[in-house]
Amino acid sequence: MPVSVILGTQWGDEGKGKIVDLLSEDYDIIARYQGGANAGHTIVLNEKKYVLHLIPSGILHPHSICVIGNGVVIDPVALMEEIQMLENEGIQVRNRLFISHKAHLIMPYHKLIDQISESKSQKAIGTTGRGIGPSYIDKFSRVGIRIVDLLDHSGFEQKLRQNIEANNQVLRKLYDYDELNIEEIIDKYLEFDKLIDPFIKDTTYLLNNAIKEGKNILAEGAQGAMLDVDHGTYPFVTSSNPTVGGACTGLGIPPTAINKVIGVVKAYTTRVGNGPFPTELEDETGELLRKQGAEFGATTGRPRRCGWLDLPQLTYSTMINGITHIAITKIDVLSGIEQIKVCKGYKINNAVTSNFPADLPSFEKVECVFDTLDGWQPFDCNVKNFDDLPINLRKYIDYITQQTGVPVNIISLGADREKTIIR
């Protein structure tokens, strides 16, 4: 069977964790293809909450094999903590989790430089401070350290020593910061090598052989399309490609293997960190969405910026990703709001456009053009049939399908796996 890709269509935090967990029942392999521990995928099962940062969200299904692909940057500390957390909950991880030997490692200097540079920058991006960006910088500068480098201890030590010395100069001269202890870091990562060894595999061959064998594969993205380093609101973006192309490069699979792209859409829009947000609500309605939707980052705890659904942004995202199915989340959060607005276009210099701008100056001039739809009252979120939903909620979903041209096949009515309608 071909590969399905599931990704966030907005600025992340769309609820991908729940949807991946829900769909994993029908897939043999769940493979994470980019990002790092800056992701926070939340799953609620039997009222128990699990927050995953690196391990694919299919790990809660006993039959699923989970893969962390070469496109992911791995923080050893976060990874081992996550494995331990799952094992403490009685979830088998060993022989079910496989990590690409080509994945790059996040080092202590990556996290430190990330945090210091963000705090001192006059144009802060709003990163999580987890070292993701600096790790990708080293990767593309061809000085990064991959898991496969751990196999050659002497070569690994030499490479790591050179990198730490170079970064210590930056910490000392540029930031007037204490140098990192080289020997301590080397010892720590050699110890990590022993712990991670059972999980390491050539996942490129694993996945391509699985495709040939007709197994079902679900490729899981982190963050959201509008944080893509190429197609998002640059420079307020992440350091990788959450868009569908990232699945190919981040897992080593051919684009011809992909036949379904599921876009996760929050029923309104949120954003963490800085950057353009045309529909942002800095009023009591925005605060209501934040409160009712519990809009606080799973990774950082930061309050999310909230606003109305943005159709120019969403249709742009469905276009560049080739979205074939939409899973809509948190639609229950809108319950009780009398009038719901949806941005259907942007007015820029007195001209209305439905195109999503690529430059920051254009965003500064954007004036949203809204449609207003009637809201609905709170309802029983345990319903299983689309026709049992409030009529205005159904109209809202049909409106989204009409405007994007993509069917809404999954409707999430709450955090728990069971609170879902599949059409």
CORVENSUL-V120873 format. One record per residue. RES is the residue in three letters. PHI is phi in whole degrees, 0 to 359 (NA if undefined). BURIAL is 1 if it has 16 or more other C-alpha atoms within 10 Angstrom, else 0. Layout:
BEGIN
res | phi | burial
RES | PHI | BURIAL
RES | PHI | BURIAL
END
This chain:
BEGIN
res | phi | burial
MET | NA | 0
PRO | 291 | 1
VAL | 263 | 1
SER | 255 | 1
VAL | 246 | 1
ILE | 239 | 1
LEU | 212 | 1
GLY | 278 | 1
THR | 265 | 1
GLN | 243 | 1
TRP | 259 | 1
GLY | 86 | 1
ASP | 63 | 1
GLU | 279 | 1
GLY | 100 | 1
LYS | 297 | 1
GLY | 303 | 1
LYS | 297 | 1
ILE | 292 | 1
VAL | 297 | 1
ASP | 301 | 1
LEU | 297 | 1
LEU | 282 | 0
SER | 300 | 1
GLU | 305 | 0
ASP | 258 | 0
TYR | 236 | 1
ASP | 276 | 1
ILE | 228 | 1
ILE | 245 | 1
ALA | 233 | 1
ARG | 277 | 1
TYR | 245 | 1
GLN | 197 | 1
GLY | 80 | 1
GLY | 206 | 1
ALA | 283 | 1
ASN | 284 | 1
ALA | 281 | 1
GLY | 218 | 1
HIS | 260 | 1
THR | 261 | 1
ILE | 235 | 1
VAL | 245 | 1
LEU | 228 | 0
ASN | 54 | 0
GLU | 67 | 0
LYS | 260 | 0
LYS | 262 | 0
TYR | 239 | 1
VAL | 247 | 1
LEU | 252 | 1
HIS | 249 | 1
LEU | 234 | 1
ILE | 285 | 1
PRO | 305 | 1
SER | 287 | 1
GLY | 275 | 1
ILE | 295 | 1
LEU | 281 | 1
HIS | 264 | 1
PRO | 303 | 0
HIS | 276 | 0
SER | 278 | 1
ILE | 266 | 1
CYS | 245 | 1
VAL | 234 | 1
ILE | 254 | 1
GLY | 280 | 1
ASN | 294 | 1
GLY | 281 | 1
VAL | 271 | 1
VAL | 259 | 1
ILE | 247 | 1
ASP | 269 | 1
PRO | 302 | 1
VAL | 295 | 0
ALA | 297 | 1
LEU | 296 | 1
MET | 292 | 0
GLU | 296 | 0
GLU | 291 | 1
ILE | 299 | 1
GLN | 296 | 0
MET | 300 | 0
LEU | 294 | 1
GLU | 295 | 0
ASN | 295 | 0
GLU | 271 | 0
GLY | 82 | 0
ILE | 263 | 0
GLN | 288 | 1
VAL | 248 | 1
ARG | 295 | 0
ASN | 69 | 0
ARG | 236 | 0
LEU | 248 | 1
PHE | 232 | 1
ILE | 241 | 1
SER | 297 | 1
HIS | 288 | 1
LYS | 265 | 1
ALA | 291 | 1
HIS | 274 | 1
LEU | 263 | 1
ILE | 272 | 1
MET | 255 | 1
PRO | 305 | 1
TYR | 290 | 1
HIS | 296 | 1
LYS | 292 | 1
LEU | 295 | 1
ILE | 294 | 1
ASP | 301 | 1
GLN | 292 | 1
ILE | 291 | 0
SER | 295 | 0
GLU | 293 | 1
SER | 289 | 0
LYS | 265 | 0
SER | 285 | 0
GLN | 279 | 0
LYS | 234 | 0
ALA | 297 | 0
ILE | 280 | 1
GLY | 94 | 0
THR | 289 | 1
THR | 279 | 1
GLY | 73 | 1
ARG | 267 | 1
GLY | 85 | 1
ILE | 296 | 1
GLY | 302 | 1
PRO | 301 | 1
SER | 293 | 1
TYR | 294 | 1
ILE | 299 | 0
ASP | 297 | 1
LYS | 301 | 1
PHE | 278 | 0
SER | 273 | 0
ARG | 65 | 0
VAL | 239 | 0
GLY | 291 | 1
ILE | 248 | 1
ARG | 261 | 1
ILE | 300 | 1
VAL | 298 | 1
ASP | 294 | 1
LEU | 293 | 1
LEU | 293 | 0
ASP | 255 | 0
HIS | 300 | 0
SER | 292 | 0
GLY | 294 | 0
PHE | 297 | 1
GLU | 299 | 1
GLN | 296 | 0
LYS | 293 | 0
LEU | 295 | 1
ARG | 299 | 1
GLN | 297 | 0
ASN | 294 | 1
ILE | 294 | 1
GLU | 299 | 0
ALA | 296 | 0
ASN | 285 | 1
ASN | 297 | 1
GLN | 296 | 0
VAL | 296 | 1
LEU | 298 | 1
ARG | 282 | 0
LYS | 278 | 0
LEU | 273 | 0
TYR | 246 | 0
ASP | 54 | 0
TYR | 243 | 0
ASP | 298 | 0
GLU | 287 | 0
LEU | 278 | 1
ASN | 279 | 0
ILE | 297 | 1
GLU | 296 | 0
GLU | 296 | 0
ILE | 292 | 1
ILE | 300 | 1
ASP | 299 | 0
LYS | 295 | 0
TYR | 282 | 1
LEU | 291 | 0
GLU | 290 | 0
PHE | 299 | 0
ASP | 304 | 1
LYS | 292 | 0
LEU | 287 | 0
ILE | 274 | 0
ASP | 308 | 0
PRO | 294 | 0
PHE | 263 | 1
ILE | 278 | 1
LYS | 204 | 1
ASP | 280 | 0
THR | 287 | 1
THR | 298 | 1
TYR | 291 | 0
LEU | 304 | 0
LEU | 289 | 1
ASN | 291 | 1
ASN | 292 | 0
ALA | 295 | 1
ILE | 298 | 1
LYS | 297 | 0
GLU | 278 | 0
GLY | 81 | 0
LYS | 281 | 1
ASN | 274 | 1
ILE | 236 | 1
LEU | 245 | 1
ALA | 270 | 1
GLU | 252 | 1
GLY | 265 | 1
ALA | 247 | 1
GLN | 55 | 1
GLY | 212 | 1
ALA | 302 | 1
MET | 280 | 1
LEU | 255 | 1
ASP | 297 | 1
VAL | 295 | 1
ASP | 263 | 1
HIS | 248 | 1
GLY | 268 | 1
THR | 277 | 1
TYR | 300 | 1
PRO | 269 | 1
PHE | 274 | 1
VAL | 222 | 1
THR | 274 | 1
SER | 255 | 1
SER | 221 | 1
ASN | 246 | 1
PRO | 290 | 1
THR | 291 | 1
VAL | 300 | 1
GLY | 297 | 0
GLY | 296 | 1
ALA | 293 | 1
CYS | 289 | 1
THR | 287 | 1
GLY | 278 | 1
LEU | 236 | 1
GLY | 77 | 1
ILE | 244 | 1
PRO | 280 | 0
PRO | 298 | 0
THR | 292 | 0
ALA | 277 | 1
ILE | 270 | 1
ASN | 234 | 0
LYS | 216 | 1
VAL | 233 | 1
ILE | 261 | 1
GLY | 262 | 1
VAL | 270 | 1
VAL | 238 | 1
LYS | 284 | 1
ALA | 293 | 1
TYR | 229 | 1
THR | 233 | 1
THR | 225 | 1
ARG | 208 | 1
VAL | 251 | 1
GLY | 88 | 1
ASN | 271 | 0
GLY | 121 | 1
PRO | 301 | 1
PHE | 203 | 1
PRO | 303 | 1
THR | 263 | 1
GLU | 302 | 1
LEU | 250 | 1
GLU | 258 | 0
ASP | 217 | 0
GLU | 294 | 0
THR | 292 | 0
GLY | 298 | 1
GLU | 292 | 1
LEU | 297 | 1
LEU | 298 | 1
ARG | 296 | 1
LYS | 289 | 0
GLN | 291 | 0
GLY | 268 | 1
ALA | 49 | 0
GLU | 275 | 1
PHE | 225 | 1
GLY | 302 | 1
ALA | 290 | 1
THR | 267 | 1
THR | 250 | 0
GLY | 80 | 0
ARG | 291 | 0
PRO | 294 | 1
ARG | 272 | 1
ARG | 287 | 1
CYS | 236 | 1
GLY | 198 | 1
TRP | 288 | 1
LEU | 299 | 1
ASP | 244 | 1
LEU | 289 | 1
PRO | 303 | 1
GLN | 294 | 1
LEU | 291 | 1
THR | 292 | 1
TYR | 298 | 1
SER | 295 | 1
THR | 294 | 1
MET | 291 | 0
ILE | 287 | 0
ASN | 259 | 1
GLY | 63 | 1
ILE | 301 | 1
THR | 253 | 1
HIS | 218 | 1
ILE | 246 | 1
ALA | 250 | 1
ILE | 260 | 1
THR | 238 | 1
LYS | 56 | 1
ILE | 290 | 1
ASP | 294 | 1
VAL | 295 | 1
LEU | 282 | 1
SER | 301 | 1
GLY | 93 | 0
ILE | 273 | 0
GLU | 295 | 0
GLN | 233 | 0
ILE | 250 | 1
LYS | 260 | 1
VAL | 225 | 1
CYS | 285 | 1
LYS | 253 | 1
GLY | 188 | 1
TYR | 246 | 1
LYS | 259 | 0
ILE | 234 | 1
ASN | 54 | 0
ASN | 69 | 0
ALA | 247 | 0
VAL | 268 | 0
THR | 224 | 1
SER | 255 | 1
ASN | 277 | 0
PHE | 271 | 1
PRO | 294 | 1
ALA | 253 | 0
ASP | 242 | 0
LEU | 297 | 0
PRO | 303 | 0
SER | 295 | 0
PHE | 297 | 1
GLU | 294 | 0
LYS | 262 | 0
VAL | 293 | 1
GLU | 238 | 1
CYS | 287 | 1
VAL | 256 | 1
PHE | 252 | 1
ASP | 261 | 0
THR | 242 | 0
LEU | 244 | 1
ASP | 289 | 0
GLY | 275 | 1
TRP | 217 | 1
GLN | 274 | 0
PRO | 306 | 0
PHE | 218 | 0
ASP | 286 | 0
CYS | 280 | 0
ASN | 264 | 0
VAL | 296 | 0
LYS | 243 | 1
ASN | 246 | 0
PHE | 303 | 0
ASP | 291 | 0
ASP | 272 | 0
LEU | 284 | 1
PRO | 305 | 1
ILE | 300 | 0
ASN | 289 | 0
LEU | 293 | 1
ARG | 298 | 0
LYS | 295 | 0
TYR | 297 | 1
ILE | 295 | 1
ASP | 296 | 0
TYR | 297 | 0
ILE | 297 | 1
THR | 299 | 1
GLN | 297 | 0
GLN | 285 | 0
THR | 266 | 1
GLY | 77 | 0
VAL | 238 | 1
PRO | 290 | 1
VAL | 268 | 1
ASN | 261 | 1
ILE | 233 | 1
ILE | 236 | 1
SER | 269 | 1
LEU | 246 | 1
GLY | 166 | 1
ALA | 288 | 1
ASP | 291 | 1
ARG | 307 | 1
GLU | 284 | 1
LYS | 274 | 0
THR | 212 | 1
ILE | 247 | 1
ILE | 248 | 0
ARG | 269 | 0
END
